[in-house]
Amino acid sequence: MNAEETEDQKLMREALAVLASQFPDQYWRERDEKGEFPQEYFDSLAIQGWFNLNVPSEYNGAGLGLSDVSITIHELSKRLGKSAGDIVMAICVFAIQTIKTYANDSLKHSLLPELGMG
């Protein structure tokens, strides 16, 4: 088993660093103080395709695996805090991965593209 990151995975980390730089600590403090969901952050993830990582290509996804999702969660959590990574985990792992693994083709067809778009 090769544990070294690919060039694409290194580029993912760089892109995630750029995304994270758009949401400084003050953004998260304000959301926390107001008890608000970080909608702008969520929308940015969706627009840039970060929820689409492990959606199979036949459902218009990137067709990547959990290693890439894990890198994404790690990078965002490291830079922005646990809740930033939890949002990706909720969509990509708890929703998409579960549907990919256990749902019938009809549900996959209707849910995976929509979840991948956020």
N, C-alpha and C positions, 0 to 999 in steps of 0.2 A: 504494500500500500504506500503510495506516494503522498506525503502530507504537505508538500510544498504547494504554495498557491500558484495558480496559473497567471499568465500576464493579464488575462481578462479579469480575474479576481482582484489583482492589484489595481487595475483601472477602476473596478467597482469601488474599492476603498477610497480612491482619490475622488471619485464622483460623489460618494457619500460624505466626504469631508467638506466638499463645496456646499452640498445641501445643508449639512449641519451648521455651517458658518452663517447661514441665513436665519438661524433661530438661536440667538444668544440667550444667556442665562435669564436676562430680564423678561424675555418672552415667556419662558416657563414659569418664572415667579408670578407674573401677572395672571397667567391662566390658573395657577394654583391658588392665588389669593382670591380670585373671583369664582373659583370652582367651575371653570369653563373647560370644555373640551378643546384641545389644540387644533381647531378646524383648519387653520392655514397650513400647519405642518402636515396634517392628514391629506389635504388637497394637493400639496406639493409632492408628497409620496405617490399619490395616485396619478397625477399628471406626468410625472417622470417615469412611471412604470415600475416602481419598486414593489407593488403588490402582485405584479404579474410574473415574478421570477419563476415560481414552480408550477405555474399553470402550463399544462402540456401544449405543445405547438398546435395540435389539432383543434384546440379551443382558443386560438389566437394568443397564446402565451409565449413566454421566452423559452419554456421547456427545460429550465435548469432544475437543479436538485436542492435538497436540504442543506448541502454544504454552502451553497451560495446564499441561501436564506439565512443560515447561521452567521455568515460573514456580515451580512447586512444588519442583523440584529446586534451583533457584537459591536460593530463600528458605530452605529447610532447610539447604543447604550453607553459606550465609552465616551462619546463626545457630548451627548445631550442628556444622559440619565436613563435610568431603567424604564421609565414610562414611555420614552421615545421608541425604545426597542420593543416594548410590549405591544405596541400598536401593530408593528409588522408581524410579531409572533401571532397575535390574535387572528389576523387575516390569513397569512401564509401557512401557518402551522395548524392552528386549531380549526380553521374553516377550510381552506383550499386543500391541505394535505389530507384531511379527514374525508372530504368529498371525493377527492381523487382515488382514495383507497377503498371507500366503502359504498359510494352511491352508485345507482344504476346509470346507464348511459344517458337517459333522458334528463335526469337531475344534473349530471355533469355538464351536459350541453346547455342547460338553462342557467346554472349557477356559476360555473367557473369563469366564463368571460366577464360576467358582471362583477364578481369578486376581484378579478384581476385588474379591473378598471377602478376599483375602490368604491 
